[in-house]
Amino acid sequence: MTMGAWGPGLLSDDTACDVRDEYREMLEDGLDDDEATQRMLDSYADALDDPDEATSVWLAMAVTQSKLGRLDPRVRERALAAIESGTDLARWSDNPRLAAKRRDVLDKARAQLIGPQPQRKKVRRPRRHVTDLQPGDVLSYRAANGHLVLLRVARIDDDRHSVAPVLVALDFTGIRMPPQPELDTLADKPETPDRLGGVRPPWASTSWRVVASFKRIDHDTAGFHRVARTTARPGDPDFRTSTYTSWQSLPRELERNITDAPATSEP
């Protein structure tokens, strides 16, 4: 198997995925076909000099261009030459089963490149969901058992796909909103370490990057309420989380975290 590949598929390869994504992003940003192609060739010049990576680059670019009706003749010829050379299949020779699947993939790619090409498709920048939350905002969520979960907005991630909040659970147990002085002193809830081979424990994750779902469900329609603001914490501007979710899914995760905790009674 090739380095950076996790399967025999054309795009089951880190380099191939990068080529596809970067090329599409250039078109989304308004570059014309020739300029986008040339920039890709310049950007991947080192990879094109590496026999182990060149095939991935040429094939990914050629097939992506073909699907968009923008197949450049130069890219087409280099991709076909890479297929015909047999170099790619040689790299899969240690696994006959995967080599056979890769051969089918290359045959389909070749047929696509030499066959009739589709009409040129428009490529538009994807619509971004933009949150109205701000760093320091505090959201509350009322769980089914009566507990109030408090989440603070540590930072806002802004990329080409969304402007999304990173939420951190506060270490709070109660059924009523705490007064502001207490709120400002609440620590972030610590994560519970995962047990290898065991059931995922409650609060294995206590921070999330949250995006709107395909149905455009936002925090205010998913059961979250903006109830307060709190002071910034050291490191908030650079806060990162490895857990990604949607507003539609986050309530289910919170419910799982606290399903065994009884609601407290307060005067």
Backbone as CSV, one residue per row, in Angstrom:
resi,resn,N_x,N_y,N_z,CA_x,CA_y,CA_z,C_x,C_y,C_z
1,MET,0.846,-1.192,0.000,0.000,0.000,0.000,0.880,1.241,0.000
2,THR,0.424,2.317,-0.627,1.212,3.529,-0.743,1.153,4.344,0.526
3,MET,2.204,5.153,0.740,2.243,6.021,1.910,1.107,7.042,1.847
4,GLY,0.388,7.209,2.954,-0.700,8.174,3.004,-2.016,7.639,2.470
5,ALA,-2.023,6.371,2.003,-3.247,5.767,1.490,-3.846,4.836,2.523
6,TRP,-5.175,4.819,2.602,-5.848,3.915,3.538,-6.739,2.918,2.792
7,GLY,-6.662,2.918,1.479,-7.434,1.978,0.678,-7.116,2.167,-0.792
8,PRO,-7.652,1.305,-1.659,-7.332,1.366,-3.081,-8.134,2.386,-3.872
9,GLY,-9.103,3.049,-3.241,-9.905,4.035,-3.948,-9.073,5.202,-4.450
10,LEU,-9.573,5.848,-5.474,-8.832,6.953,-6.069,-8.560,8.063,-5.063
11,LEU,-9.527,8.302,-4.177,-9.388,9.361,-3.187,-9.172,8.806,-1.782
12,SER,-8.774,7.554,-1.691,-8.405,6.977,-0.389,-6.929,7.219,-0.148
13,ASP,-6.576,8.484,-0.215,-5.165,8.867,-0.230,-5.087,10.326,0.213
14,ASP,-4.209,10.629,1.148,-4.105,11.993,1.678,-3.806,13.001,0.582
15,THR,-2.814,12.688,-0.266,-2.423,13.631,-1.316,-3.565,13.857,-2.295
16,ALA,-4.236,12.780,-2.702,-5.329,12.911,-3.658,-6.462,13.765,-3.093
17,CYS,-6.796,13.560,-1.828,-7.857,14.363,-1.201,-7.464,15.832,-1.144
18,ASP,-6.205,16.098,-0.807,-5.737,17.483,-0.758,-5.829,18.137,-2.129
19,VAL,-5.432,17.407,-3.160,-5.485,17.952,-4.521,-6.920,18.289,-4.904
20,ARG,-7.823,17.359,-4.680,-9.239,17.617,-4.996,-9.754,18.845,-4.266
21,ASP,-9.522,18.895,-2.958,-10.077,19.980,-2.151,-9.470,21.325,-2.518
22,GLU,-8.161,21.372,-2.687,-7.496,22.643,-2.987,-7.890,23.155,-4.371
23,TYR,-8.021,22.251,-5.323,-8.429,22.678,-6.667,-9.843,23.252,-6.640
24,ARG,-10.757,22.568,-5.976,-12.127,23.079,-5.891,-12.175,24.431,-5.181
25,GLU,-11.384,24.576,-4.123,-11.383,25.837,-3.390,-10.897,26.981,-4.263
26,MET,-9.926,26.724,-5.133,-9.465,27.771,-6.045,-10.580,28.199,-6.993
27,LEU,-11.342,27.233,-7.496,-12.467,27.576,-8.369,-13.548,28.325,-7.590
28,GLU,-13.802,27.881,-6.351,-14.787,28.565,-5.515,-14.386,30.014,-5.267
29,ASP,-13.077,30.264,-5.212,-12.584,31.616,-4.963,-12.534,32.457,-6.227
30,GLY,-12.946,31.903,-7.358,-13.081,32.691,-8.571,-11.942,32.606,-9.560
31,LEU,-10.954,31.733,-9.337,-9.878,31.604,-10.307,-10.406,30.946,-11.581
32,ASP,-9.865,31.389,-12.747,-10.284,30.737,-13.982,-9.578,29.391,-14.108
33,ASP,-10.016,28.587,-15.063,-9.541,27.208,-15.166,-8.025,27.122,-15.336
34,ASP,-7.480,27.917,-16.257,-6.045,27.836,-16.534,-5.218,28.239,-15.321
35,GLU,-5.641,29.319,-14.645,-4.873,29.793,-13.492,-4.937,28.774,-12.350
36,ALA,-6.125,28.190,-12.128,-6.254,27.197,-11.061,-5.365,25.992,-11.342
37,THR,-5.351,25.546,-12.591,-4.508,24.398,-12.952,-3.038,24.723,-12.740
38,GLN,-2.608,25.884,-13.195,-1.194,26.238,-13.064,-0.783,26.383,-11.607
39,ARG,-1.638,26.967,-10.800,-1.318,27.107,-9.378,-1.195,25.740,-8.711
40,MET,-2.053,24.802,-9.102,-1.949,23.464,-8.538,-0.637,22.799,-8.945
41,LEU,-0.263,22.953,-10.196,0.993,22.351,-10.660,2.187,22.973,-9.955
42,ASP,2.127,24.265,-9.734,3.218,24.930,-9.007,3.255,24.478,-7.550
43,SER,2.070,24.383,-6.938,1.992,24.017,-5.521,2.480,22.595,-5.281
44,TYR,2.232,21.710,-6.240,2.588,20.297,-6.071,3.797,19.902,-6.906
45,ALA,4.655,20.880,-7.208,5.821,20.587,-8.033,6.705,19.517,-7.415
46,ASP,6.922,19.581,-6.099,7.773,18.588,-5.439,7.129,17.199,-5.498
47,ALA,5.819,17.141,-5.293,5.129,15.850,-5.347,5.188,15.261,-6.749
48,LEU,5.123,16.121,-7.770,5.159,15.630,-9.138,6.535,15.083,-9.506
49,ASP,7.553,15.455,-8.760,8.898,14.910,-8.975,9.114,13.607,-8.214
50,ASP,8.138,13.238,-7.383,8.242,12.021,-6.584,7.382,10.938,-7.238
51,PRO,7.987,9.882,-7.759,7.205,8.847,-8.454,6.083,8.255,-7.601
52,ASP,6.270,8.223,-6.277,5.245,7.643,-5.410,4.040,8.555,-5.225
53,GLU,4.206,9.829,-5.485,3.099,10.769,-5.291,2.550,11.333,-6.588
54,ALA,3.347,11.321,-7.633,2.939,11.972,-8.881,1.634,11.388,-9.419
55,THR,1.505,10.063,-9.384,0.285,9.450,-9.907,-0.943,9.932,-9.151
56,SER,-0.832,10.021,-7.823,-1.969,10.495,-7.024,-2.365,11.904,-7.423
57,VAL,-1.375,12.763,-7.650,-1.660,14.145,-8.018,-2.334,14.212,-9.378
58,TRP,-1.739,13.556,-10.377,-2.292,13.643,-11.728,-3.692,13.042,-11.801
59,LEU,-3.887,11.900,-11.185,-5.197,11.259,-11.257,-6.267,12.066,-10.516
60,ALA,-5.939,12.525,-9.331,-6.925,13.288,-8.562,-7.307,14.567,-9.289
61,MET,-6.315,15.250,-9.861,-6.632,16.497,-10.562,-7.423,16.222,-11.827
62,ALA,-7.019,15.182,-12.572,-7.701,14.894,-13.833,-9.148,14.478,-13.597
63,VAL,-9.380,13.576,-12.655,-10.740,13.101,-12.411,-11.607,14.214,-11.834
64,THR,-11.050,15.031,-10.951,-11.806,16.157,-10.400,-12.173,17.139,-11.500
65,GLN,-11.213,17.466,-12.355,-11.500,18.375,-13.466,-12.550,17.783,-14.397
66,SER,-12.440,16.484,-14.661,-13.394,15.840,-15.559,-14.813,15.918,-15.008
67,LYS,-14.975,15.644,-13.721,-16.310,15.688,-13.128,-16.919,17.088,-13.210
68,LEU,-16.064,18.090,-13.252,-16.542,19.474,-13.312,-16.609,19.999,-14.739
69,GLY,-16.316,19.146,-15.721,-16.348,19.577,-17.112,-15.235,20.555,-17.448
70,ARG,-14.079,20.409,-16.790,-12.977,21.360,-16.958,-11.655,20.632,-17.198
71,LEU,-11.685,19.464,-17.815,-10.491,18.646,-17.961,-9.472,19.317,-18.868
72,ASP,-8.318,19.647,-18.297,-7.226,20.266,-19.038,-6.503,19.185,-19.851
73,PRO,-6.256,19.421,-21.151,-5.603,18.394,-21.979,-4.250,17.950,-21.425
74,ARG,-3.489,18.883,-20.854,-2.177,18.521,-20.308,-2.334,17.561,-19.128
75,VAL,-3.292,17.867,-18.263,-3.520,17.028,-17.090,-4.033,15.663,-17.530
76,ARG,-4.921,15.664,-18.511,-5.461,14.404,-19.020,-4.351,13.494,-19.522
77,GLU,-3.454,14.029,-20.334,-2.401,13.209,-20.911,-1.454,12.671,-19.844
78,ARG,-1.120,13.501,-18.866,-0.210,13.038,-17.818,-0.875,11.974,-16.944
79,ALA,-2.162,12.132,-16.694,-2.877,11.131,-15.895,-2.968,9.807,-16.637
80,LEU,-3.274,9.861,-17.931,-3.351,8.633,-18.713,-1.987,7.955,-18.806
81,ALA,-0.946,8.762,-18.943,0.402,8.196,-18.999,0.760,7.520,-17.685
82,ALA,0.323,8.119,-16.578,0.599,7.527,-15.268,-0.106,6.183,-15.119
83,ILE,-1.325,6.087,-15.652,-2.054,4.820,-15.591,-1.360,3.763,-16.454
84,GLU,-1.008,4.164,-17.672,-0.415,3.213,-18.614,0.961,2.729,-18.164
85,SER,1.666,3.531,-17.399,3.026,3.167,-17.009,3.064,1.939,-16.099
86,GLY,1.970,1.686,-15.373,1.924,0.559,-14.460,2.627,0.793,-13.136
87,THR,3.213,1.981,-12.967,3.944,2.273,-11.730,3.029,2.214,-10.518
88,ASP,1.815,2.717,-10.678,0.890,2.747,-9.547,0.553,1.335,-9.087
89,LEU,0.235,0.445,-10.004,-0.119,-0.924,-9.630,1.057,-1.651,-8.990
90,ALA,2.267,-1.324,-9.430,3.440,-1.980,-8.859,3.556,-1.714,-7.381
91,ARG,3.074,-0.573,-6.941,3.173,-0.224,-5.528,2.174,-0.996,-4.675
92,TRP,1.232,-1.696,-5.312,0.234,-2.488,-4.590,0.493,-3.986,-4.734
93,SER,1.649,-4.329,-5.277,1.923,-5.717,-5.626,2.014,-6.640,-4.408
94,ASP,2.217,-6.079,-3.222,2.342,-6.939,-2.040,0.987,-7.405,-1.513
95,ASN,-0.104,-6.909,-2.111,-1.446,-7.318,-1.687,-2.297,-7.543,-2.938
96,PRO,-2.341,-8.768,-3.463,-3.057,-9.040,-4.717,-4.525,-8.619,-4.688
97,ARG,-5.183,-8.797,-3.553,-6.606,-8.431,-3.479,-6.802,-6.934,-3.669
98,LEU,-5.992,-6.129,-2.964,-6.099,-4.678,-3.116,-5.600,-4.229,-4.476
99,ALA,-4.600,-4.932,-4.999,-4.089,-4.588,-6.326,-5.187,-4.752,-7.379
100,ALA,-6.004,-5.799,-7.246,-7.097,-6.017,-8.189,-8.136,-4.898,-8.086
101,LYS,-8.429,-4.486,-6.849,-9.382,-3.383,-6.673,-8.819,-2.084,-7.234
102,ARG,-7.517,-1.873,-7.021,-6.894,-0.662,-7.554,-6.911,-0.680,-9.082
103,ARG,-6.731,-1.854,-9.684,-6.779,-1.948,-11.140,-8.153,-1.541,-11.654
104,ASP,-9.205,-1.958,-10.954,-10.559,-1.555,-11.352,-10.730,-0.045,-11.247
105,VAL,-10.176,0.528,-10.175,-10.265,1.981,-9.987,-9.574,2.703,-11.140
106,LEU,-8.386,2.245,-11.507,-7.640,2.884,-12.595,-8.353,2.709,-13.936
107,ASP,-8.956,1.534,-14.145,-9.690,1.318,-15.392,-10.868,2.275,-15.502
108,LYS,-11.579,2.479,-14.390,-12.714,3.402,-14.412,-12.246,4.834,-14.630
109,ALA,-11.124,5.189,-14.006,-10.583,6.541,-14.200,-10.192,6.747,-15.653
110,ARG,-9.543,5.757,-16.232,-9.138,5.858,-17.637,-10.356,6.031,-18.538
111,ALA,-11.399,5.221,-18.311,-12.611,5.321,-19.124,-13.241,6.707,-19.006
112,GLN,-13.200,7.263,-17.798,-13.766,8.595,-17.608,-12.975,9.647,-18.364
113,LEU,-11.664,9.515,-18.367,-10.816,10.538,-18.982,-10.823,10.480,-20.499
114,ILE,-10.995,9.294,-21.072,-10.978,9.195,-22.535,-12.388,9.289,-23.122
115,GLY,-13.412,9.187,-22.285,-14.781,9.228,-22.772,-15.286,10.652,-22.946
116,PRO,-16.536,10.784,-23.384,-17.144,12.116,-23.543,-17.146,12.848,-22.207
117,GLN,-16.836,14.121,-22.253,-16.757,14.911,-21.031,-18.066,15.654,-20.780
118,PRO,-18.436,15.802,-19.518,-19.669,16.543,-19.204,-19.503,18.033,-19.506
119,GLN,-20.617,18.720,-19.541,-20.575,20.165,-19.732,-19.928,20.827,-18.524
120,ARG,-19.344,21.972,-18.767,-18.654,22.718,-17.709,-19.655,23.106,-16.624
121,LYS,-19.328,22.748,-15.383,-20.212,23.046,-14.256,-19.743,24.292,-13.519
122,LYS,-20.696,25.041,-13.018,-20.369,26.180,-12.177,-19.939,25.682,-10.798
123,VAL,-18.960,26.330,-10.237,-18.490,25.975,-8.898,-18.645,27.209,-8.018
124,ARG,-19.494,27.112,-7.044,-19.762,28.249,-6.170,-19.194,27.976,-4.778
125,ARG,-18.796,29.033,-4.121,-18.349,28.912,-2.739,-19.508,28.398,-1.894
126,PRO,-19.261,27.394,-1.028,-20.364,26.865,-0.207,-20.914,27.924,0.735
127,ARG,-22.206,27.834,0.988,-22.829,28.764,1.924,-22.301,28.493,3.322
128,ARG,-22.004,29.552,4.013,-21.494,29.410,5.375,-22.586,29.764,6.376
129,HIS,-22.672,28.951,7.428,-23.518,29.345,8.543,-22.672,30.206,9.475
130,VAL,-23.193,31.347,9.835,-22.469,32.288,10.693,-23.221,32.421,12.015
131,THR,-22.562,32.072,13.103,-23.194,32.166,14.413,-23.245,33.619,14.872
132,ASP,-24.225,33.926,15.701,-24.276,35.256,16.304,-23.731,35.234,17.728
133,LEU,-23.236,34.073,18.162,-22.638,33.987,19.491,-21.278,34.677,19.500
134,GLN,-20.867,35.113,20.697,-19.602,35.808,20.866,-18.820,35.163,22.004
135,PRO,-17.489,35.241,21.959,-16.700,34.726,23.085,-17.177,35.348,24.395
136,GLY,-17.340,34.519,25.409,-17.829,34.998,26.706,-19.302,34.749,26.930
137,ASP,-20.069,34.494,25.861,-21.481,34.165,26.037,-21.617,32.855,26.810
138,VAL,-22.664,32.766,27.628,-22.962,31.544,28.368,-24.316,31.030,27.905
139,LEU,-24.354,29.750,27.536,-25.591,29.100,27.124,-26.035,28.128,28.210
140,SER,-27.336,28.000,28.373,-27.876,27.009,29.298,-28.672,25.980,28.510
141,TYR,-28.677,24.760,29.048,-29.484,23.686,28.472,-30.152,22.948,29.625
142,ARG,-31.486,22.839,29.582,-32.238,22.159,30.632,-32.404,20.693,30.240
143,ALA,-31.728,19.802,30.985,-31.787,18.376,30.683,-33.112,17.781,31.143
144,ALA,-33.381,16.581,30.682,-34.650,15.931,31.000,-34.801,15.658,32.491
145,ASN,-33.686,15.488,33.216,-33.777,15.205,34.650,-33.798,16.476,35.498
146,GLY,-33.882,17.628,34.832,-33.979,18.888,35.551,-32.681,19.635,35.714
147,HIS,-31.551,18.985,35.469,-30.270,19.649,35.614,-30.116,20.768,34.590
148,LEU,-29.419,21.799,34.999,-29.062,22.894,34.111,-27.598,22.720,33.716
149,VAL,-27.350,22.569,32.444,-25.981,22.492,31.932,-25.592,23.871,31.425
150,LEU,-24.428,24.333,31.848,-23.942,25.639,31.426,-22.718,25.467,30.544
151,LEU,-22.735,26.140,29.416,-21.652,26.076,28.439,-21.206,27.488,28.108
152,ARG,-19.924,27.707,28.140,-19.419,29.034,27.777,-18.781,28.984,26.391
153,VAL,-18.843,30.111,25.682,-18.204,30.233,24.372,-16.770,30.669,24.592
154,ALA,-15.831,29.766,24.347,-14.419,30.077,24.576,-13.826,30.867,23.419
155,ARG,-14.209,30.506,22.211,-13.683,31.198,21.035,-14.631,30.960,19.865
156,ILE,-14.381,31.672,18.770,-15.142,31.490,17.545,-14.173,31.079,16.448
157,ASP,-14.452,29.948,15.805,-13.653,29.490,14.671,-14.256,30.035,13.386
158,ASP,-13.422,30.659,12.572,-13.877,31.255,11.315,-13.097,30.613,10.173
159,ASP,-13.787,29.785,9.362,-13.132,29.209,8.198,-14.062,29.315,6.994
160,ARG,-13.658,28.730,5.879,-14.431,28.920,4.657,-15.790,28.215,4.711
161,HIS,-15.999,27.308,5.648,-17.252,26.577,5.711,-18.223,27.124,6.757
162,SER,-17.733,27.730,7.811,-18.628,28.204,8.860,-17.904,29.161,9.799
163,VAL,-18.707,29.911,10.538,-18.218,30.687,11.674,-18.881,30.044,12.877
164,ALA,-18.109,29.239,13.617,-18.700,28.336,14.600,-18.103,28.546,15.975
165,PRO,-18.925,28.409,17.020,-18.420,28.570,18.382,-17.752,27.302,18.900
166,VAL,-16.762,27.497,19.742,-16.188,26.403,20.520,-16.740,26.545,21.932
167,LEU,-17.489,25.532,22.382,-18.147,25.566,23.676,-17.391,24.719,24.688
168,VAL,-17.382,25.193,25.934,-16.757,24.462,27.021,-17.776,24.349,28.153
169,ALA,-17.970,23.125,28.654,-18.893,22.928,29.767,-18.289,23.488,31.047
170,LEU,-19.118,24.189,31.822,-18.681,24.692,33.119,-18.956,23.646,34.197
171,ASP,-18.115,23.620,35.210,-18.234,22.635,36.285,-19.315,23.102,37.253
172,PHE,-20.553,22.803,36.892,-21.707,23.311,37.632,-22.733,22.195,37.774
173,THR,-23.343,22.109,38.974,-24.446,21.192,39.228,-25.561,21.975,39.897
174,GLY,-26.733,21.955,39.285,-27.844,22.696,39.878,-29.017,22.751,38.937
175,ILE,-30.103,23.308,39.422,-31.304,23.443,38.608,-31.665,24.905,38.391
176,ARG,-30.891,25.816,39.010,-31.138,27.248,38.837,-29.859,27.948,38.430
177,MET,-30.032,29.009,37.690,-28.891,29.783,37.220,-28.150,30.393,38.405
178,PRO,-26.821,30.213,38.505,-26.084,30.821,39.621,-25.968,32.328,39.430
179,PRO,-25.789,33.083,40.514,-25.593,34.528,40.395,-24.277,34.816,39.665
180,GLN,-24.183,36.025,39.124,-23.028,36.377,38.295,-21.685,36.177,39.006
181,PRO,-21.526,36.601,40.274,-20.221,36.386,40.913,-19.812,34.919,40.956
182,GLU,-20.790,34.035,41.231,-20.478,32.603,41.245,-20.169,32.104,39.841
183,LEU,-20.941,32.584,38.870,-20.725,32.172,37.481,-19.298,32.477,37.030
184,ASP,-18.804,33.649,37.396,-17.474,34.061,36.964,-16.362,33.244,37.603
185,THR,-16.670,32.530,38.686,-15.637,31.724,39.346,-15.718,30.242,38.993
186,LEU,-16.724,29.851,38.202,-16.863,28.443,37.850,-15.697,28.001,36.963
187,ALA,-15.109,26.865,37.310,-14.038,26.304,36.490,-14.637,25.539,35.311
188,ASP,-13.815,25.272,34.311,-14.239,24.403,33.221,-14.342,22.976,33.746
189,LYS,-15.341,22.254,33.272,-15.528,20.875,33.713,-14.379,20.012,33.188
190,PRO,-13.760,19.208,34.041,-12.667,18.349,33.569,-13.211,17.171,32.763
191,GLU,-12.427,16.732,31.812,-12.807,15.557,31.025,-12.498,14.280,31.800
192,THR,-13.332,13.255,31.594,-13.111,11.942,32.197,-12.310,11.096,31.224
193,PRO,-11.167,10.580,31.621,-10.356,9.789,30.686,-11.116,8.572,30.182
194,ASP,-10.958,8.288,28.895,-11.551,7.083,28.319,-10.838,5.850,28.843
195,ARG,-11.606,4.796,29.067,-11.013,3.507,29.429,-10.906,2.666,28.168
196,LEU,-9.693,2.236,27.851,-9.486,1.458,26.644,-10.334,0.196,26.673
197,GLY,-11.101,-0.011,25.611,-11.913,-1.204,25.517,-13.189,-1.163,26.323
198,GLY,-13.424,-0.079,27.040,-14.621,0.012,27.865,-15.651,0.943,27.265
199,VAL,-16.753,1.119,27.998,-17.808,2.025,27.567,-17.348,3.465,27.767
200,ARG,-17.637,4.307,26.809,-17.248,5.706,26.905,-17.908,6.334,28.129
201,PRO,-17.117,6.892,29.059,-17.696,7.403,30.307,-18.373,8.762,30.088
202,PRO,-19.245,9.156,31.036,-19.822,10.506,30.965,-18.726,11.566,31.005
203,TRP,-18.943,12.620,30.249,-18.037,13.750,30.191,-16.624,13.351,29.724
204,ALA,-16.587,12.387,28.800,-15.309,12.092,28.140,-14.886,13.286,27.291
205,SER,-15.866,14.043,26.819,-15.607,15.308,26.126,-16.355,16.410,26.858
206,THR,-15.689,17.508,27.084,-16.337,18.643,27.742,-16.204,19.915,26.917
207,SER,-15.749,19.784,25.677,-15.683,20.935,24.781,-16.023,20.463,23.375
208,TRP,-16.628,21.367,22.590,-17.118,20.992,21.268,-17.030,22.191,20.328
209,ARG,-16.677,21.901,19.081,-16.858,22.892,18.012,-18.206,22.573,17.381
210,VAL,-19.126,23.533,17.417,-20.514,23.257,17.052,-20.893,24.021,15.797
211,VAL,-21.413,23.292,14.821,-21.852,23.917,13.573,-23.335,23.657,13.395
212,ALA,-23.951,24.465,12.543,-25.360,24.249,12.224,-25.484,22.997,11.378
213,SER,-26.537,22.221,11.590,-26.754,21.009,10.811,-27.281,21.382,9.436
214,PHE,-27.458,20.365,8.599,-27.963,20.608,7.250,-29.360,21.204,7.264
215,LYS,-30.070,21.036,8.375,-31.405,21.625,8.494,-31.345,23.033,9.084
216,ARG,-30.136,23.539,9.250,-29.940,24.893,9.785,-30.503,25.046,11.188
217,ILE,-30.448,23.984,11.968,-30.842,24.090,13.368,-29.744,24.821,14.118
218,ASP,-30.085,25.909,14.796,-29.112,26.713,15.516,-29.336,26.541,17.012
219,HIS,-28.525,27.228,17.817,-28.605,27.034,19.266,-29.977,27.366,19.821
220,ASP,-30.600,28.399,19.301,-31.874,28.821,19.861,-33.027,27.902,19.472
221,THR,-32.850,27.065,18.469,-33.886,26.106,18.088,-33.544,24.694,18.550
222,ALA,-32.394,24.529,19.192,-31.968,23.207,19.674,-32.099,23.073,21.183
223,GLY,-32.702,24.071,21.835,-32.921,23.982,23.273,-31.904,24.709,24.123
224,PHE,-31.041,25.517,23.497,-30.038,26.283,24.235,-30.472,27.744,24.331
225,HIS,-30.196,28.339,25.490,-30.576,29.728,25.708,-29.356,30.533,26.125
226,ARG,-29.193,31.680,25.501,-28.103,32.580,25.889,-28.552,33.330,27.128
227,VAL,-27.894,33.022,28.269,-28.408,33.499,29.547,-27.487,34.492,30.244
228,ALA,-26.244,34.591,29.860,-25.316,35.462,30.585,-24.029,35.613,29.784
229,ARG,-23.130,36.386,30.370,-21.768,36.473,29.864,-20.826,36.241,31.035
230,THR,-19.647,35.739,30.719,-18.674,35.499,31.771,-17.311,35.980,31.319
231,THR,-16.398,36.042,32.274,-15.078,36.578,31.975,-14.268,35.616,31.117
232,ALA,-13.367,36.161,30.348,-12.494,35.345,29.506,-11.507,34.569,30.367
233,ARG,-11.040,33.454,29.846,-10.066,32.613,30.538,-8.740,32.666,29.785
234,PRO,-7.626,32.507,30.495,-6.343,32.458,29.809,-6.339,31.347,28.750
235,GLY,-5.850,31.678,27.588,-5.780,30.692,26.510,-7.020,30.605,25.644
236,ASP,-8.091,31.322,25.994,-9.319,31.239,25.207,-9.130,31.595,23.724
237,PRO,-8.370,32.645,23.390,-8.244,32.982,21.965,-7.674,31.850,21.118
238,ASP,-6.901,30.964,21.736,-6.290,29.856,20.993,-6.883,28.501,21.378
239,PHE,-8.013,28.518,22.067,-8.591,27.266,22.549,-8.960,26.366,21.375
240,ARG,-8.603,25.105,21.468,-8.928,24.126,20.437,-9.633,22.930,21.081
241,THR,-10.459,22.275,20.288,-11.110,21.049,20.731,-11.045,20.032,19.620
242,SER,-10.970,18.773,19.986,-10.926,17.709,18.984,-12.304,17.119,18.714
243,THR,-13.332,17.632,19.413,-14.682,17.083,19.262,-15.546,18.037,18.451
244,TYR,-16.084,17.536,17.355,-16.945,18.323,16.486,-18.362,17.766,16.559
245,THR,-19.342,18.645,16.555,-20.724,18.191,16.619,-21.615,19.250,15.991
246,SER,-22.914,19.003,16.008,-23.891,19.961,15.503,-24.837,20.335,16.630
247,TRP,-25.564,21.425,16.442,-26.552,21.816,17.451,-27.616,20.738,17.599
248,GLN,-27.872,20.012,16.540,-28.871,18.959,16.590,-28.407,17.786,17.445
249,SER,-27.095,17.517,17.439,-26.568,16.338,18.136,-26.125,16.631,19.565
250,LEU,-25.729,17.862,19.851,-25.179,18.168,21.171,-26.143,17.867,22.319
251,PRO,-27.449,18.172,22.211,-28.339,17.835,23.332,-28.331,16.348,23.671
252,ARG,-28.264,15.490,22.663,-28.242,14.054,22.938,-26.981,13.671,23.710
253,GLU,-25.856,14.291,23.366,-24.624,13.980,24.086,-24.699,14.472,25.528
254,LEU,-25.240,15.651,25.723,-25.369,16.167,27.083,-26.300,15.296,27.912
255,GLU,-27.388,14.838,27.318,-28.322,13.974,28.047,-27.635,12.669,28.458
256,ARG,-26.820,12.113,27.585,-26.107,10.884,27.937,-25.140,11.120,29.097
257,ASN,-24.527,12.301,29.104,-23.551,12.595,30.157,-24.183,12.658,31.540
258,ILE,-25.415,13.118,31.618,-26.000,13.369,32.942,-27.205,12.488,33.234
259,THR,-27.435,11.478,32.401,-28.654,10.685,32.556,-28.743,9.985,33.900
260,ASP,-27.600,9.669,34.527,-27.622,8.955,35.809,-27.555,9.893,37.012
261,ALA,-27.432,11.179,36.773,-27.320,12.118,37.877,-28.694,12.639,38.255
262,PRO,-29.119,12.468,39.493,-30.437,12.979,39.902,-30.434,14.494,39.989
263,ALA,-31.559,15.078,39.732,-31.686,16.521,39.849,-31.576,16.933,41.318
264,THR,-30.897,18.016,41.545,-30.783,18.491,42.927,-31.999,19.342,43.264
265,SER,-32.306,19.404,44.551,-33.401,20.277,45.005,-32.794,21.506,45.624
266,GLU,-33.357,22.644,45.303,-32.856,23.910,45.822,-34.001,24.692,46.407
267,PRO,-33.707,25.507,47.384,-34.796,26.296,47.987,-35.276,27.367,47.020
